Amino acid sequence: MTLRSRILILASALAVLAAIALASVLHASARAERRDHTQAGGPKITPGAVTLTAPGRMIFRNMAWGPHRDELTTTPASAPSGPRTASGVKCLRFYAASGTGVCLQAVHGPVSDTYRALILDAKLHTTAHYDVPGIPSRARVSPTGHYAAWTAFVGGDSYAGTNFSTRTAIVDTRTGAYIPSLEAFRIRKDGKAYQAADVNFWGVTFASDDDTFYATLATKGSTYLVRGDLRTRTLTTLHQNVECPSLSPDGTRIAYKKRVKGLPKDAPWHLYVLNLKTMRETPLAEPRSVDDQAVWKDTHTVVYALPGDYGADLYELPADGTGKPQRISISAVSPTFTTS
């Protein structure tokens, strides 16, 4: 091959790479522009005041494309598919209870994004903020509003595989006392002290006593439901094959996702409810794989997200294994239901 031929091949390759790069930039620009335009056939959204103490509301992250995408929005809980009121506060993950909220938020930088957790008061004003060491995944607030927790991926980005690492933090929203990682807690597994280099925790859910919480522990290729004690800084295993637990309002049951044999590796979960007294598992009537930390709408109903045309849609389902899934809202994720 002559030098001229080599130069022509090199020039052609550079031209192809430049064209690919330009196409990528134009595609990203067009996608960003589409995000700012109201979604055709989507929900009606208007800006307005959003509070965490208005009774009978559903508050959630709006996923519909348009000027209010990613903002916390609200609808009546009795009409979750109705017109939305947008707050102006953007969150990737959100939860609230008793007038206290936690908002996991991206901070866009010139080279890469960083993340932070905002503690919000009833009017969505920030009262404290904390650095989050990775991509936000789960968020919860205790029923009293006195504690908030969040989980972030610090290595890998999916619970479906095994090559990931998480960091779960808990903060006292009154005093600011901060636990940056549950890995500092002592673990009791099968009645014995347990230590391992590969432990991961995620999906905190709080009881109403401001001391007890539940979470997922992963180690040696298995997952466990653990009960945590904030006072003694201990974690005790209760049941195997439990991920993303969510405690019922009456404190008697855990809704969670369970890995089921025979399902695809990238979508391995079905929803279950665990009776904490009997440890009996009840499969819920959702045939699709659910990668979410379900929310209890009330003592009888759970709400969860599934992929939709614009990010995710919300579905509800009876918690006793009966019924069938009902889609209640499109382009929505991270719901909270207010009762007071």
Sequence and secondary structure as in RCSB ss.txt:
>XXXX:A:sequence
MTLRSRILILASALAVLAAIALASVLHASARAERRDHTQAGGPKITPGAVTLTAPGRMIFRNMAWGPHRDELTTT
PASAPSGPRTASGVKCLRFYAASGTGVCLQAVHGPVSDTYRALILDAKLHTTAHYDVPGIPSRARVSPTGHYAAW
TAFVGGDSYAGTNFSTRTAIVDTRTGAYIPSLEAFRIRKDGKAYQAADVNFWGVTFASDDDTFYATLATKGSTYL
VRGDLRTRTLTTLHQNVECPSLSPDGTRIAYKKRVKGLPKDAPWHLYVLNLKTMRETPLAEPRSVDDQAVWKDTH
TVVYALPGDYGADLYELPADGTGKPQRISISAVSPTFTTS
>XXXX:A:secstr
  HHHHHHHHHHHHHHHHHHHHHHHHHHHHHHHHHTS  TT   EEE    SS TTEEEEEE SSSTTTTEEEEE
ETT TTS EEEEEEE SEEEEETTEEEEEEEEE SS EEEEEEEE TTS EEEEEEESSEEEEEEE TTSSEEEE
EEEEE S SSSSS EEEEEEEETTT  EE  GGGSEEEETTEEE  TT EEEEEEE TTSSEEEEEEEETTEEEE
EEEETTTTEEEEEEES EEEEE TTSSEEEEEEE TTS TTS EEEEEEETTT  EEE S  S   S  EEEETT
EEEEEEEETTEEEEEEEETTS S  EEEESSEEEEEE   
